[in-house]
Every structure is written in C-alpha cells, then in structure tokens.
Amino acid sequence: MNQTSNSGAERLRRRMARGAAFLGSEIAVMGGAMSWVSERNLVAAISNAGGFGVIACGAMTPELLDAEIAATRALTDKPFGVNLITMHPQLTDLIAVCAKHGVGHVVLAGGLPPSGSLEAIKGSGARLICFAPALALAKKLIRSGVDALVVEGMEAGGHIGPVSTSVLAQEILPEVAEQVPVFVAGGIGRGAAIAGYLDMGAAGVQLGTRFVCATESIAHANFKKAFIRASARDAVASVQIDPRLPVIPVRALRNAGGELFTAKQREVAQALDEGRVAMAEAQLQIEHYWAGALRRAVIDGDVEHGSVMAGQSVGMVTREEPVADILATLMDEAAQALEKRVA
Ligand SMILES: Cc1cc2nc3c(=O)[nH]c(=O)nc-3n(C[C@H](O)[C@H](O)[C@H](O)COP(=O)(O)O)c2cc1C
C-alpha cells in the first residue's frame, strides 16, 4: 500500500472506530438480517470477516432460534447479533433465548419496542438496536433507552418506509449521531457511499442486498442468479391499488408473483364492491397473500412466484463471491474515497 492509500485506510478506521467498538467487530459494517438468508453460515462468515453478522429470527420458533444461535456460535467466536420482529407472538420467549446465550446485541425490527421488551433485552445485558424511520421516532427511541439506531431508507430490500436513505440521513444524523451510534442502511452498494455516510456522522452502515450472493449465503442458485441479472430498476416497491386494502410496502424484484398480486387486489376490491366478501376477510386475503413467499424464493428457488426481496443496490451485485472479498472491496472503495478528503 502506498502512502496515500494508507491515509485513506487510516481515516476509515478512525471514522469507524466508534461503531466498531459498539459492535465489538473490526469494522462497523452490519450484515442486515434477511429472513431465510441470514442464518448461521452467512452470519458467521460476516463476523469472521470482521463485520457484524445478524441472525434473522423472522418467524422462527424459540426452539429454532435457540438452535440457530448455538450453530452460529459453533462457526464463529466473533460477536454477532439477533434480529427479532416486534410482531412475533413469542417475542418474550425469543428475548429469553437470546439472554440464555448471552447474545450481545439484539436488533428489534417492525416498530417501537412493545412494552416490557426493552427492559427485558437491556436487563439481559444486551445492547438494543432499533430502526428509526423518522427523526421524531429516533428521539423517542433514544429517550426510552435504546443503545443504537439503524436509519433505513426506501432503497432497501424487504419491508420499507416511504423516505429515501439520503433524506433520512440528512434529517436524523445531525440531530442524534452524537447521542447514540447510528448505522445507515438502504441502497449502499459501494464503499464511496459508506465513506459519505461516515462523513455525515454515521457510526457505521448496514447492508443486506450486497451479501445475498455471497458464496457462504445459502440462498438458492436461482435467487442468486436473479440478483446477478437484475438492475436497480427491477427492484420495485409493492403497489397498493385500493385504499380499503392496505399493503405493507416491500421492495422486491419484479416478477409474475407481483403481477398476480396486483390482479388479486383488483379481484378482492371488486368482491368488496359487490358485497361478496366482508372487509375483514378481504383485508386478510391481501395480508396473507405473500405468506411463505420469501421462503419459496430463497429456499425453493421459485423466483417467479415467490418474493425476491432485493434493494436497489442489486444492480451492483454482479457475481457470487466470498463475504471476505465483498467486505475487502467495500473497505478499499471507502478508503479510496476518504483519501481524497482534506482532513
Ligand atoms: C431478502 C431480504 C430479506 C430481509 N429480511 C429482513 C428481516 O427479516 N428483518 C429485517 O429487519 N430486515 C430485513 N431485510 C432488510 C435488511 O436487514 C437490510 O436492512 C437491508 O437489506 C439494507 O438495505 P439494502 O438491501 O439496500 O442493503 C431484508 C432484506 C432483504 C434483501
């Protein structure tokens, strides 16, 4: 390495120091939890390569999570986290499983922590990380004792809010980044973007899409192929066509399943108009439409009818490669970008 690249790498190390210390990892890059994808192999690979892997609990039972944490521990002695979804009916039991294993960091996704969950997580000695979809919520979460925040914009894969990463980062970082570490997520595909968010005050970043095609990822070959073929514009947000039938926005690759979903919404809306179905039943039909669809795509490889959740950075995923190479590339790019800075 020459003199200048050393200085870029050194700047990067300094800018990531706080986030890395918080996570207990070498670099402040979190592998965003992805249901079905972020299991023992990918999580351990990310942590072993110096990042911070996060198990996606998703709809797992406490017994399955118990086994997954133990299996991940067997593959890495580095720290990793567990992502729990607030709506899970057994959230309390899942928190107890994390506590039993001494999991150091719990990420709560899907809204504000339900009553008692924050105390239970922090009481176990774990750090609690929450998603902040707006400045007011970021402040509220900090007041309630959350240890760190993820700010995720609508470029991301999976469930999304309405605001872009760049706007959320501008709104939230200047106000709260000094109080708690903030990790920026959504649409990050290259190291220059990481450098940019660190410059803005982020303690680190979280990436999901970029890790799906890692060699260590168990995602089906068809799922990986779909990622490698896709460009940014193929990763579209699900569309709600009738205000009576709420659709939670999800960003995924355009496919036949998405088109059938639009047709289904039209069909159910018409049944509502004609009084052939009650409102509650109609809404349930929409809510349950995608049940099991992510598993169908990730595990079974049905990328036409399953849900191929992917962020807009999917266009920057061009091949299958080991996690260590993905992280090394990102860090090199970030260091190069920082080398050009004056300070
Ligand atoms: C296939 C897939 C599944 C995901 N599942 C979850 C999940 O179960 N829980 C969660 O909090 N976030 C989930 N996410 C979001 C990621 O954790 C991460 O925040 C996001 O991918 C970051 O944005 P990026 O995709 O632009 O890198 C998922 C994302 C993808 C692509």
Ligand as a Chemical Component Dictionary entry (heavy atoms), coordinates in Angstrom:
data_LIG
# 
_chem_comp.id                   LIG 
_chem_comp.type                 NON-POLYMER 
_chem_comp.pdbx_formal_charge   0 
_chem_comp.three_letter_code    LIG 
# 
loop_
_chem_comp_atom.comp_id 
_chem_comp_atom.atom_id 
_chem_comp_atom.alt_atom_id 
_chem_comp_atom.type_symbol 
_chem_comp_atom.charge 
_chem_comp_atom.model_Cartn_x 
_chem_comp_atom.model_Cartn_y 
_chem_comp_atom.model_Cartn_z 
_chem_comp_atom.pdbx_ordinal 
LIG C1  C1  C 0 -34.104 -10.767 1.165 1  
LIG C2  C2  C 0 -34.189 -9.753  2.279 2  
LIG C3  C3  C 0 -34.805 -10.111 3.481 3  
LIG C4  C4  C 0 -34.863 -9.193  4.546 4  
LIG N1  N1  N 0 -35.415 -9.584  5.747 5  
LIG C5  C5  C 0 -35.369 -8.750  6.807 6  
LIG C6  C6  C 0 -35.823 -9.182  8.091 7  
LIG O1  O1  O 0 -36.266 -10.321 8.261 8  
LIG N2  N2  N 0 -35.748 -8.288  9.136 9  
LIG C7  C7  C 0 -35.237 -7.030  8.965 10 
LIG O2  O2  O 0 -35.190 -6.268  9.935 11 
LIG N3  N3  N 0 -34.793 -6.600  7.758 12 
LIG C8  C8  C 0 -34.834 -7.431  6.696 13 
LIG N4  N4  N 0 -34.303 -7.011  5.489 14 
LIG C9  C9  C 0 -33.595 -5.704  5.419 15 
LIG C10 C10 C 0 -32.085 -5.884  5.701 16 
LIG O3  O3  O 0 -31.867 -6.271  7.034 17 
LIG C11 C11 C 0 -31.287 -4.591  5.477 18 
LIG O4  O4  O 0 -31.632 -3.619  6.409 19 
LIG C12 C12 C 0 -31.465 -4.048  4.073 20 
LIG O5  O5  O 0 -31.283 -5.094  3.150 21 
LIG C13 C13 C 0 -30.477 -2.917  3.832 22 
LIG O6  O6  O 0 -30.675 -2.315  2.601 23 
LIG P1  P1  P 0 -30.014 -2.861  1.231 24 
LIG O7  O7  O 0 -30.833 -4.046  0.849 25 
LIG O8  O8  O 0 -30.192 -1.720  0.312 26 
LIG O9  O9  O 0 -28.595 -3.203  1.520 27 
LIG C14 C14 C 0 -34.296 -7.892  4.398 28 
LIG C15 C15 C 0 -33.697 -7.546  3.174 29 
LIG C16 C16 C 0 -33.624 -8.448  2.122 30 
LIG C17 C17 C 0 -32.947 -8.045  0.839 31 
# 
loop_
_chem_comp_bond.comp_id 
_chem_comp_bond.atom_id_1 
_chem_comp_bond.atom_id_2 
_chem_comp_bond.value_order 
_chem_comp_bond.pdbx_ordinal 
LIG C1  C2  SING 1  
LIG C2  C3  SING 2  
LIG C2  C16 DOUB 3  
LIG C3  C4  DOUB 4  
LIG C4  N1  SING 5  
LIG C4  C14 SING 6  
LIG N1  C5  DOUB 7  
LIG C5  C6  SING 8  
LIG C5  C8  SING 9  
LIG C6  O1  DOUB 10 
LIG C6  N2  SING 11 
LIG N2  C7  SING 12 
LIG C7  O2  DOUB 13 
LIG C7  N3  SING 14 
LIG N3  C8  DOUB 15 
LIG C8  N4  SING 16 
LIG N4  C9  SING 17 
LIG N4  C14 SING 18 
LIG C9  C10 SING 19 
LIG C10 O3  SING 20 
LIG C10 C11 SING 21 
LIG C11 O4  SING 22 
LIG C11 C12 SING 23 
LIG C12 O5  SING 24 
LIG C12 C13 SING 25 
LIG C13 O6  SING 26 
LIG O6  P1  SING 27 
LIG P1  O7  DOUB 28 
LIG P1  O8  SING 29 
LIG P1  O9  SING 30 
LIG C14 C15 DOUB 31 
LIG C15 C16 SING 32 
LIG C16 C17 SING 33 
# 
